[in-house]
Amino acid sequence: MKVPVVDPNLETKVPGLYLAGSIIEAECIRVAANQGHRIAKRVALLVNGSGPAPEGVVDLLIAGAGPAGLNAALTAKALGLKVSIFDQYFLASTILAMPDGKIFEPNYKGNNDPGEGPLWFESAPIPILHTKWTDQAREYGLSINDNEPITNIIRDKDTGLFEVITSCRSYSARFVLLCIGKSGHPRPLGVPGEPELAYRKKLHYRFRGPETVNSKDVLVVGGGNTAAEAVVGLSKKNHVTLSYRKGEFERLTPKNKAALDELSNMGIIHVMLNSEVESFDEEKTILKVNGQPIVRRFDEFFILIGFELPIELLMKIGVELKEI
Ligand SMILES: Cc1cc2nc3c(=O)[nH]c(=O)nc-3n(C[C@H](O)[C@H](O)[C@H](O)COP(=O)(O)OP(=O)(O)OC[C@H]3O[C@@H](n4cnc5c(N)ncnc54)[C@H](O)[C@@H]3O)c2cc1C
């Protein structure tokens, strides 16, 4: 797996270009938001003393209005920086895409970090979180450039200024924070039959809630919280099989682990550990379970095995990547 190289200040090898959030493996909101806050504080320090930004240039341009970007933008505003923030969709779009009923917990994956910066975050369902964050953006006079993805970032070696190119136009900035998450790039399994089923809308890489799937035989592939939460939701009205390539679940929250154990013990779901899909077909899916091939038929498929980095964009921008 490739990850971007950043220094302890979260600056990339491109001077003045910072990364924060899940793009550098921050696995929960607090860690992502705290990183954004620290970067904005650092930029304020660097900008201080070098005079106001020239006409038409912002001090800090932020790509991505998730928790990392929003906390950075609120902090930058509070510190008097000229800041602008862009999102390919809209504020907190990753969070809004999660299933209805999801409660965001600050102690997700055992995290206990205290919050830094203005961003409000307590245990809350999606609508509350979204309303609070929208209100905070308004209070701070922050206007988010919606539906405007960043497509390239070029640093002028002579002036040190960035030209940031979006789908609409280009902007000039002294510092750039890229915190675009990974949500746009779900990881495929890469086995035969997968693209065809995805094309026919039988195979999905996102789980948006159980409402659309009813009385079906469903295969969920994955061993993380996304897969677990999908299984729990889908099991209310469907026959669900969960396939995971490892022998035990290592990354689940205690709540999700307990929910899976309970459903499995009651025979409501079928958990196949040490299993891997070999090929997909609407009529027969071939799985290898403990090395033995088995054939099953499913109506719908959810491949929830995480997200890939936006590698192409990172390489174009000049961010160094390392294999881990
Ligand atoms: C199933 C699941 C459950 C979770 N539950 C919890 C929980 O309970 N508690 C918790 O603390 N954490 C939880 N997390 C983790 C949390 O969602 C992430 O840590 C957090 O969203 C990371 O924030 P971010 O700002 O880095 O990225 P994101 O929230 O992904 O935001 C990135 C933003 O960038 C935008 N973007 C993407 N590409 C571009 C582009 N080219 N130009 C401009 N904008 C772009 C996106 O539209 C998005 O709005 C969960 C994650 C998952 C998958």
The ligand as a MOL file (V3000), in Angstrom:
LIG
                    3D

  0  0  0     0  0            999 V3000
M  V30 BEGIN CTAB
M  V30 COUNTS 53 58 0 0 0
M  V30 BEGIN ATOM
M  V30 1 C -18.0690 3.3800 8.0070 0
M  V30 2 C -17.2980 4.4510 8.6980 0
M  V30 3 C -17.6930 4.8520 9.9490 0
M  V30 4 C -16.9780 5.8620 10.6150 0
M  V30 5 N -17.3720 6.2390 11.8590 0
M  V30 6 C -16.6710 7.1680 12.5380 0
M  V30 7 C -17.0650 7.5550 13.8550 0
M  V30 8 O -18.0650 7.0910 14.4170 0
M  V30 9 N -16.2940 8.4940 14.4880 0
M  V30 10 C -15.1850 9.0450 13.9030 0
M  V30 11 O -14.5160 9.8660 14.5540 0
M  V30 12 N -14.7980 8.6940 12.6480 0
M  V30 13 C -15.5160 7.7820 11.9600 0
M  V30 14 N -15.1320 7.4360 10.6810 0
M  V30 15 C -13.9240 8.0680 10.0930 0
M  V30 16 C -14.2130 9.4770 9.5670 0
M  V30 17 O -15.3160 9.4500 8.6770 0
M  V30 18 C -12.9560 9.9990 8.8590 0
M  V30 19 O -11.8480 9.8850 9.7190 0
M  V30 20 C -13.1170 11.4710 8.4930 0
M  V30 21 O -14.2490 11.6470 7.6590 0
M  V30 22 C -11.8390 11.9560 7.7870 0
M  V30 23 O -12.0070 13.3150 7.5260 0
M  V30 24 P -11.2730 14.0220 6.2810 0
M  V30 25 O -11.6000 15.4700 6.4090 0
M  V30 26 O -9.8760 13.5990 6.2120 0
M  V30 27 O -11.9350 13.3850 4.9700 0
M  V30 28 P -13.4400 13.3350 4.4650 0
M  V30 29 O -14.4160 13.3960 5.5920 0
M  V30 30 O -13.4980 12.1660 3.5340 0
M  V30 31 O -13.6090 14.6890 3.6260 0
M  V30 32 C -12.9290 14.8680 2.4260 0
M  V30 33 C -13.7100 15.8740 1.5890 0
M  V30 34 O -12.9240 16.1520 0.4280 0
M  V30 35 C -13.7680 16.2530 -0.6900 0
M  V30 36 N -12.9810 15.9980 -1.9030 0
M  V30 37 C -12.5570 14.8150 -2.4250 0
M  V30 38 N -11.8320 15.0220 -3.5430 0
M  V30 39 C -11.7880 16.3660 -3.7360 0
M  V30 40 C -11.1780 17.2040 -4.7200 0
M  V30 41 N -10.4500 16.7210 -5.7360 0
M  V30 42 N -11.3500 18.5440 -4.6150 0
M  V30 43 C -12.0760 19.0760 -3.5980 0
M  V30 44 N -12.6660 18.3220 -2.6290 0
M  V30 45 C -12.5240 16.9840 -2.7040 0
M  V30 46 C -14.8570 15.2150 -0.4230 0
M  V30 47 O -16.0350 15.5120 -1.1700 0
M  V30 48 C -15.0520 15.3460 1.0890 0
M  V30 49 O -16.0710 16.2790 1.4170 0
M  V30 50 C -15.8510 6.4560 9.9950 0
M  V30 51 C -15.4720 6.0810 8.7020 0
M  V30 52 C -16.1840 5.0790 8.0580 0
M  V30 53 C -15.7420 4.6820 6.6710 0
M  V30 END ATOM
M  V30 BEGIN BOND
M  V30 1 1 1 2
M  V30 2 1 2 3
M  V30 3 2 2 52
M  V30 4 2 3 4
M  V30 5 1 4 5
M  V30 6 1 4 50
M  V30 7 2 5 6
M  V30 8 1 6 7
M  V30 9 1 6 13
M  V30 10 2 7 8
M  V30 11 1 7 9
M  V30 12 1 9 10
M  V30 13 2 10 11
M  V30 14 1 10 12
M  V30 15 2 12 13
M  V30 16 1 13 14
M  V30 17 1 14 15
M  V30 18 1 14 50
M  V30 19 1 15 16
M  V30 20 1 16 17
M  V30 21 1 16 18
M  V30 22 1 18 19
M  V30 23 1 18 20
M  V30 24 1 20 21
M  V30 25 1 20 22
M  V30 26 1 22 23
M  V30 27 1 23 24
M  V30 28 2 24 25
M  V30 29 1 24 26
M  V30 30 1 24 27
M  V30 31 1 27 28
M  V30 32 2 28 29
M  V30 33 1 28 30
M  V30 34 1 28 31
M  V30 35 1 31 32
M  V30 36 1 32 33
M  V30 37 1 33 34
M  V30 38 1 33 48
M  V30 39 1 34 35
M  V30 40 1 35 36
M  V30 41 1 35 46
M  V30 42 1 36 37
M  V30 43 1 36 45
M  V30 44 2 37 38
M  V30 45 1 38 39
M  V30 46 1 39 40
M  V30 47 2 39 45
M  V30 48 1 40 41
M  V30 49 2 40 42
M  V30 50 1 42 43
M  V30 51 2 43 44
M  V30 52 1 44 45
M  V30 53 1 46 47
M  V30 54 1 46 48
M  V30 55 1 48 49
M  V30 56 2 50 51
M  V30 57 1 51 52
M  V30 58 1 52 53
M  V30 END BOND
M  V30 END CTAB
M  END
